[in-house]
């Protein structure tokens, strides 16, 4: 799915899946430093185990981790997750149980 997300030099359009969405969110959090992502100390973050995109990963658990992260981001207000205004966040299309394809960009 192609979506517009926040990049180092401004918005960029990328083809994204859940694994890459987590990686991109971690890159944003670490100010686009791959070393910071791999050495991340935020072990309580729901997407922490999936930050590098390496190794065996359960897709269902990855989806749950994204939803847990979005819930945390919206201060545990589930109705706010649905209304999230951060459309340039890589996790935005995956914030609910079903993928939100309304943010997909046709190119």
Residue pairs with C-beta under 8 A, 6 or more apart in sequence:
1 15
1 16
1 17
1 93
1 99
1 101
1 104
2 13
2 14
2 15
2 16
2 104
2 105
2 106
2 107
3 13
3 14
3 16
3 90
3 92
3 93
3 103
3 104
3 105
4 11
4 12
4 13
4 87
4 88
4 103
4 105
5 11
5 12
5 13
5 14
5 16
5 24
5 88
5 89
5 90
6 12
6 28
6 88
6 89
6 90
8 32
11 88
13 105
13 107
14 20
14 24
16 24
16 90
16 93
18 59
18 62
18 63
18 66
18 94
19 50
19 53
19 57
19 62
20 53
20 90
21 66
21 90
21 91
21 93
21 94
22 47
22 50
22 51
22 53
22 62
22 65
22 66
22 90
22 91
23 37
23 51
23 52
23 53
24 90
25 47
25 69
25 89
25 90
25 91
26 37
26 40
26 47
26 51
27 33
27 34
27 37
28 89
28 90
29 37
29 40
30 36
30 37
30 40
37 51
37 52
38 51
38 52
40 48
40 51
42 48
45 51
45 69
45 72
46 65
46 66
46 68
46 69
46 72
47 65
47 66
47 69
49 57
49 65
50 57
50 62
50 65
63 94
63 97
66 91
66 94
66 95
67 81
67 94
67 95
67 96
67 97
69 91
70 81
70 84
70 91
70 95
71 77
71 78
71 81
73 81
73 84
74 80
74 81
74 84
81 95
81 96
82 95
82 96
84 92
84 95
86 92
87 103
92 100
92 103
93 99
93 100
93 101
93 103
93 104
94 100
